[in-house]
Amino acid sequence: MSEYIFNKSWCKGCGVCVAFCPKKALTLDEIAEKMERDPEKCIYCGLCEHYCPDLAITVVKDRKPKEAK
């Protein structure tokens, strides 16, 4: 199972992750000025982690071992 780790205290609310999310799973909370994620839409592509300037996002993808032939 893939995992999405978000360090809210590191987020500055810049919106870069929101702009690059292909499934529009990320939004900015206007009151708290922090990113929020809709887990139903997230495909764990890792673009948000790649582009986050604050290193507030970590996406751990599920890696299944390859079957021996």
Secondary structure, DSSP 8 states (H G I E B T S, - for coil): --EEEE-TTT-----HHHHH-TT--EEEETTTTEEEE-TTT-----HHHHH-TT--EEEE---------
